[in-house]
């Protein structure tokens, strides 16, 4: 991927390359952002970057989940 390539983001086929759902107690839509292609080459690491809505809805159990 080079600077002229579209950036991977929500809605992009690159962004949906794998199922990223994380089962976190209290959250309906937690996702691991690992595996997204980088413009500089390579991909984002799995298990490092996450996205979710309403983190305040995570239960104590959810915060302890790996």
N, C-alpha and C positions, 0 to 999 in steps of 0.2 A: 504494500500500500504506500502511495506517495502523497505529497502535499496536494495533488490535484484530485485525489480520491475523496469521496464523500466521507464525512466523519460518522463513525458508528454511533447511533443514538437510538432512543426509543422509536420504534416503527421501522428501523432499518433491518434488513435481513441479517446483517452482520451482528446486530445487537441480539437477535433471537437465535443465535447459532446453537444454543443448547438450553435445556430447561434449567432455569436458575432459581426456581422456587426453593425457599428455605422454610421448613416447618417450625415456626417459632410460636410457642404458646401465647395467645392473645393477639397475634398479628395475622391479618388476612393476606397480606401481600409483601412478604419479605423476600428479597432477591440477593443472590451473590452476583457481583459484577465481574467475576473472574472469567477470563477467556475472550474478552472483547479485544479485537485487533487494535493495535496502536499504530498511529501514522508513522512512527519511527521503526516499526517492525516489532515482532513479538506480540504478546497479549498481556492484558492485565492479569495479575496473579489471583488464583482462586483462594477464598478464605480470608481475604484482606479487606476488600471494599464491599460494602453492603448498602442497600437502599430499602426503605420501607416507609409506610405512612404511619403517622401517630405512634411513635415509639413509646409514648406514655401509656399505651394500651398493652404493652408487653407485661406479662405476669412475672412474678419472682422466678417461677420455673422457666419462663421464656428467656430471661436474662442469664440463667445458668446453663442453658442448652449450648452444646458445642457448635 
